[in-house]
């Protein structure tokens, strides 16, 4: 009898988690494009990858890769794309598993994203690139393997590690689990959690984040299959094993590092060391953390134009 009651309680709990998650996804609704731009689709390995396109196609191409995080999307560049499009043909993809791109239940990895970056960039002739956080490592890998030719590379708080190292496969599988994983993921990407990350790590001035943008971040994390790419990220499977300093040093294109002085993940001290290792230019933004392009868009646009 006790086992029967326990089984009924577990079934009821599981049903509650599933029903609660369904209500959250219904509340999130269909996700609209993060950027006011022409949206196109790049077909890659059976997936539809959404990307925004702005500016004159006759101008030099600038590809912007958003960082990998729980609420990552092309919207990371929302404050700068219009100004960048005045001088460049700007292309901003949503990575597979994020934003408006397809989100199949894959075991996402750095290797997969490195291949995606290399293949996507190969569609353009010597593009300039802006790469945020882990994306910098993926672009550096593509350039180091001579799979792409770049005109220039500007990285924003570049890193190779944004999760546990070595990766924790048990954590990835836990977050992928149908009931327990769903419950844990919904807690991880709740609005209070998103606000905490924004205030603690992303922005020196949390007022730079509007309620509308926080709502968009929450909604993108509650799209169907949203937890699978995030599970790999949180567990460290999106970390890159590249020697970033060496790869940037041997890059055939000029390299610029952009850092927020108040950044902690990674800190500015890492930026100085990396700039020395890569023999690259370092641009530091005061009163900024991981996203200086959001907090100081005009100055960031100037930095991009100087680098390209």
C-alpha positions as CSV (number, residue, x, y, z in Angstrom):
1,X,0.0,0.0,0.0
2,X,2.8,2.4,0.9
3,X,4.5,1.7,-2.4
4,X,1.3,2.3,-4.2
5,X,0.8,5.7,-2.5
6,X,4.5,6.5,-3.2
7,X,4.0,5.7,-6.9
8,X,0.9,7.7,-7.1
9,X,2.6,10.7,-5.5
10,X,5.6,10.4,-7.9
11,X,3.2,10.2,-10.8
12,X,1.3,13.2,-9.6
13,X,4.6,15.2,-9.1
14,X,5.7,14.3,-12.6
15,X,2.4,15.3,-14.0
16,X,2.6,18.6,-12.2
17,X,6.0,19.3,-13.6
18,X,4.9,18.5,-17.1
19,X,1.8,20.6,-16.8
20,X,3.7,23.5,-15.3
21,X,6.3,23.4,-18.1
22,X,3.5,23.4,-20.6
23,X,1.9,26.4,-19.0
24,X,5.3,28.2,-19.1
25,X,5.8,27.4,-22.8
26,X,2.2,28.6,-23.6
27,X,2.9,31.8,-21.7
28,X,6.2,32.3,-23.7
29,X,4.4,31.9,-27.0
30,X,6.1,31.9,-30.4
31,X,9.4,33.8,-30.4
32,X,9.6,36.7,-32.7
33,X,13.0,37.8,-34.2
34,X,15.2,39.6,-31.7
35,X,16.4,42.1,-34.3
36,X,14.5,44.5,-36.6
37,X,16.0,43.1,-39.8
38,X,15.5,40.8,-42.7
39,X,15.4,37.2,-41.4
40,X,16.9,34.5,-43.6
41,X,17.5,30.7,-43.1
42,X,20.8,28.8,-43.5
43,X,20.3,25.1,-43.9
44,X,22.9,23.2,-41.9
45,X,23.0,19.5,-41.1
46,X,19.3,19.2,-41.4
47,X,18.6,22.2,-39.3
48,X,17.2,25.6,-40.2
49,X,19.5,28.2,-38.7
50,X,17.9,31.7,-38.5
51,X,20.0,34.7,-39.2
52,X,19.4,38.5,-39.4
53,X,20.7,40.5,-42.3
54,X,21.1,44.3,-42.4
55,X,22.8,46.8,-44.6
56,X,23.9,46.9,-48.2
57,X,25.1,43.5,-49.5
58,X,27.7,45.4,-51.6
59,X,29.4,46.7,-48.4
60,X,32.0,44.6,-46.6
61,X,30.4,41.7,-44.7
62,X,30.5,41.7,-40.9
63,X,29.3,38.5,-39.1
64,X,28.4,38.8,-35.4
65,X,28.2,35.7,-33.3
66,X,26.4,35.9,-29.9
67,X,27.8,34.3,-26.8
68,X,26.7,30.9,-25.6
69,X,24.6,31.2,-22.4
70,X,21.2,30.1,-21.1
71,X,19.4,32.9,-22.9
72,X,21.7,33.5,-25.8
73,X,20.4,34.9,-29.1
74,X,21.2,37.3,-31.9
75,X,19.5,39.9,-29.8
76,X,22.8,40.4,-27.9
77,X,23.7,42.8,-30.7
78,X,20.4,44.7,-30.5
79,X,22.0,48.0,-29.6
80,X,24.6,48.1,-32.3
81,X,23.4,46.4,-35.5
82,X,21.7,49.4,-37.0
83,X,24.8,51.6,-36.7
84,X,27.1,48.8,-37.9
85,X,24.8,48.4,-41.0
86,X,25.6,52.0,-42.0
87,X,29.0,50.8,-43.2
88,X,28.7,47.0,-43.4
89,X,26.6,44.2,-44.6
90,X,25.8,42.8,-41.2
91,X,24.9,39.1,-40.6
92,X,23.8,37.8,-37.2
93,X,22.9,34.2,-36.7
94,X,21.2,32.4,-33.9
95,X,23.3,29.4,-33.1
96,X,21.6,26.0,-33.5
97,X,19.8,25.3,-30.3
98,X,19.2,29.0,-29.6
99,X,16.9,31.9,-30.6
100,X,14.8,31.2,-33.7
101,X,17.0,28.5,-35.0
102,X,16.0,24.8,-34.8
103,X,16.6,23.2,-31.4
104,X,16.7,19.4,-31.9
105,X,17.5,17.3,-28.8
106,X,21.2,16.9,-29.7
107,X,24.1,16.6,-27.3
108,X,25.5,20.0,-28.3
109,X,29.3,20.5,-28.0
110,X,32.1,22.8,-28.8
111,X,33.0,20.6,-31.8
112,X,29.6,21.1,-33.3
113,X,29.6,24.8,-32.8
114,X,33.2,25.1,-34.2
115,X,32.0,23.2,-37.4
116,X,28.9,25.5,-37.6
117,X,31.0,28.6,-37.4
118,X,33.5,27.4,-40.0
119,X,30.7,26.4,-42.4
120,X,28.7,29.6,-41.9
121,X,31.7,31.9,-42.4
122,X,32.7,30.0,-45.5
123,X,29.6,31.3,-47.1
124,X,31.2,34.8,-47.2
125,X,34.5,36.0,-48.8
126,X,36.9,37.2,-46.1
127,X,34.3,38.6,-43.7
128,X,35.1,40.7,-40.7
129,X,33.9,39.0,-37.5
130,X,32.7,40.0,-34.1
131,X,32.6,37.1,-31.6
132,X,31.3,37.2,-28.1
133,X,32.6,35.0,-25.2
134,X,32.9,31.3,-26.2
135,X,32.2,32.3,-29.9
136,X,35.7,33.8,-30.0
137,X,37.2,30.3,-29.4
138,X,35.0,28.8,-32.1
139,X,36.0,31.4,-34.7
140,X,39.7,31.1,-33.6
141,X,39.5,27.3,-34.2
142,X,38.0,27.9,-37.7
143,X,40.8,30.3,-38.5
144,X,43.5,28.2,-36.9
145,X,42.5,25.2,-39.0
146,X,42.6,27.4,-42.1
147,X,38.9,26.6,-42.8
148,X,38.1,30.3,-43.2
149,X,39.8,33.5,-44.2
150,X,39.0,36.6,-42.2
151,X,39.3,40.3,-42.8
152,X,39.5,41.1,-39.1
153,X,38.4,39.6,-35.8
154,X,37.1,41.5,-32.8
155,X,36.4,39.5,-29.7
156,X,34.3,40.5,-26.7
157,X,35.5,39.0,-23.4
158,X,36.8,35.9,-25.2
159,X,37.1,32.7,-23.3
160,X,37.4,28.9,-23.8
161,X,35.6,28.0,-20.6
162,X,32.1,28.9,-19.5
163,X,31.2,25.8,-17.6
164,X,32.9,23.2,-15.5
165,X,36.2,21.8,-16.7
166,X,36.4,18.9,-17.3
167,X,32.7,18.7,-18.4
168,X,30.2,17.0,-16.1
169,X,28.3,14.5,-18.3
170,X,26.1,13.5,-15.4
171,X,24.9,17.1,-15.1
172,X,24.1,17.3,-18.8
173,X,22.1,14.1,-18.7
174,X,20.3,15.2,-15.6
175,X,19.1,18.4,-17.3
176,X,18.1,16.4,-20.3
177,X,15.9,14.0,-18.2
178,X,12.2,14.4,-19.0
179,X,10.8,15.3,-15.6
180,X,13.7,16.1,-13.2
181,X,15.6,17.9,-15.9
182,X,12.6,19.9,-16.9
183,X,12.0,21.1,-13.4
184,X,15.6,22.0,-12.8
185,X,15.8,23.8,-16.1
186,X,12.7,25.8,-15.5
187,X,14.2,27.0,-12.2
188,X,17.5,27.8,-13.9
189,X,15.9,30.1,-16.4
190,X,13.3,31.7,-14.3
191,X,13.0,35.5,-14.5
192,X,14.7,35.9,-11.1
193,X,17.6,33.8,-12.2
194,X,17.9,35.8,-15.5
195,X,17.8,39.0,-13.6
196,X,20.5,37.8,-11.2
197,X,22.9,36.8,-14.0
198,X,22.3,40.1,-15.8
199,X,23.1,42.1,-12.6
200,X,25.9,40.0,-11.3
201,X,27.8,39.1,-14.4
202,X,26.5,40.6,-17.6
203,X,26.0,44.4,-16.9
204,X,27.8,46.9,-14.7
205,X,24.5,48.9,-14.8
206,X,21.5,46.6,-14.5
207,X,19.3,49.5,-15.6
208,X,20.8,48.9,-19.1
209,X,18.4,45.9,-19.3
210,X,14.8,46.7,-20.1
211,X,11.9,44.7,-18.8
212,X,11.1,43.9,-22.4
213,X,14.5,42.4,-23.0
214,X,14.4,40.4,-19.8
215,X,11.0,39.1,-21.0
216,X,12.5,38.1,-24.3
217,X,15.3,36.3,-22.6
218,X,12.8,34.4,-20.5
219,X,10.7,33.6,-23.6
220,X,13.6,32.3,-25.6
221,X,14.4,29.8,-22.8
222,X,10.9,28.5,-22.9
223,X,10.7,27.5,-26.5
224,X,10.3,23.8,-27.3
225,X,13.5,21.9,-26.7
226,X,15.3,24.9,-25.3
227,X,16.9,23.0,-22.5
228,X,19.1,20.7,-24.6
229,X,21.7,23.2,-25.8
230,X,21.7,24.8,-22.4
231,X,22.2,21.5,-20.7
232,X,25.5,21.0,-22.7
233,X,26.6,24.6,-21.9
234,X,25.9,24.4,-18.2
235,X,27.7,21.0,-18.0
236,X,30.8,22.4,-19.7
237,X,30.5,20.5,-23.0
238,X,30.6,23.8,-25.0
239,X,34.0,24.6,-23.6
240,X,36.8,24.7,-26.2
241,X,40.2,23.0,-25.8
242,X,41.9,25.4,-28.1
243,X,45.0,27.4,-26.9
244,X,43.2,30.7,-27.5
245,X,46.3,33.0,-27.1
246,X,48.3,30.9,-29.6
247,X,45.5,30.7,-32.1
248,X,44.8,34.4,-32.0
249,X,48.6,35.1,-32.3
250,X,48.8,33.1,-35.5
251,X,45.6,34.4,-37.0
252,X,46.2,36.0,-40.4
253,X,43.7,38.8,-39.7
254,X,44.2,41.7,-37.2
255,X,42.8,40.8,-33.8
256,X,41.1,43.2,-31.3
257,X,40.0,42.2,-27.8
258,X,37.2,44.2,-26.2
259,X,36.7,43.9,-22.4
260,X,34.5,45.5,-19.7
261,X,36.7,46.7,-16.9
262,X,34.3,45.3,-14.3
263,X,33.9,41.9,-16.0
264,X,34.5,38.8,-13.8
265,X,33.8,35.9,-16.2
266,X,36.6,36.3,-17.3
267,X,38.2,39.2,-15.6
268,X,40.2,42.0,-17.2
269,X,43.4,40.5,-15.9
270,X,42.8,37.6,-18.2
271,X,42.2,40.1,-21.1
272,X,45.6,41.7,-20.5
273,X,47.3,38.3,-20.4
274,X,45.5,37.2,-23.5
275,X,46.4,40.4,-25.4
276,X,50.0,39.9,-24.5
277,X,49.9,36.2,-25.6
278,X,48.1,37.0,-28.9
279,X,50.0,40.3,-29.5
280,X,46.6,41.8,-30.0
281,X,45.1,45.2,-29.4
282,X,43.0,45.5,-26.1
283,X,40.2,48.0,-25.8
284,X,38.8,48.4,-22.3
285,X,35.4,49.9,-21.5
286,X,34.9,51.5,-18.1
287,X,31.6,50.8,-16.3
288,X,31.0,47.6,-18.2
289,X,31.1,43.9,-17.6
290,X,30.6,41.1,-20.2
291,X,28.4,43.1,-22.7
292,X,30.1,46.5,-23.3
293,X,28.4,46.5,-26.7
294,X,25.0,46.9,-24.9
295,X,26.2,49.3,-22.2
296,X,28.3,51.5,-24.6
297,X,27.0,51.0,-28.1
298,X,28.3,54.1,-29.7
299,X,31.9,53.6,-28.4
300,X,31.7,49.9,-29.4
301,X,30.6,50.7,-32.9
302,X,33.6,53.1,-33.2
303,X,35.9,50.2,-32.0
304,X,34.5,47.9,-34.6
305,X,35.0,50.5,-37.4
306,X,38.5,51.1,-36.3
307,X,39.2,47.3,-36.2
308,X,37.7,46.6,-39.7
